Amino acid sequence: MANRDQMESCMEKAESVIEQVQKVYDDARRVQPGTEEEYTNAQMMLEEMSGELDDVLRAATPEQREALNRKQQQIRQLQNNMILKR
């Protein structure tokens, strides 16, 4: 079972990563996108966060899994959007 602090920390980190990457993605869609390196780093951040969520999911309770799965879905959607953009 994932402890409460571990769960909260993972969820907060996931939300932070999503917000950062969403900004990079939004900037890339505009007329003056950021650098290719910045875009690639953002994609790597999403991949790393997805792996961390997978680790926590293995030890999570059913209630925790539901919240983690929603966050995982947000990350996958953003990954898909970034792939389709480039």
N, C-alpha and C positions, 0 to 999 in steps of 0.2 A: 504494500500500500504506500503510495506517495504521501509524504508528510505535507502538512498544510503550507509550511514555508517554502518547500520545494515547488509545490504547485503554484503558489502565488508568484514566486520569483520567475518561474518559467512563463507564466501567462503575461506578466509585466514585460519581460524581455521580448516575448513574441509580439506584443502590441507595439513596442518601441521599434522593433525591426520592421514591422509592417508599415508604420508611419514613415520611417526613414526611406524605405524602398518605394513607397507610394509617391513620395516627393520626387525621387530620382526618375521614376516612371513618368510622372506628370510633366516634369521638366523635359524629358526626352521627346514627349509628344508635341511640345511647343516648337516654335520656329527656330529657337536657338537651344538645341539640346546640350546636355552636359557631355563630358568626354566619354569615349568608349570604355575607358578603364573604370570610370565611376559606375557606369551601367553594369559592367561585368562584376564589379565588387558587390553591387546591390544584389545581383542574382546569386552570388556566392553566399551572401548573408542569409538569403531566404533558404538556401539549401542546408546551411548549417543549422538554422533554427528549426527546420523541418526534422532534422536528425535528432536534435535535442528534445523536441516534442515527442518523437517516437520513443525515445528512452524513458521519458516520464510516463507515457501512455502505458508502457508495460507494467508499471507499478501502481497505476491509478485505480481508484474505485470506479464503479459504474457511473456515479455522478460526476466524478472528475473527468472521466473519459469523454463524456458528452461535451463539456466545455473545451477540452483539449482538441477534440475532433472538429469543433466549430472553428477554432483558431487554425488548425491544420488546413481546413478547407479554404480559409481566407488566404493563407500562404500559397496554396496550390493555385488558386484563382489568379493571384498576382503573378506567380511564376508563368502561368499560361499567357496572361496578358503581355508580359515582357517578351516572351518567346514570339508571339504573334506580331508584336510591334517591330521586331528586328528581322 
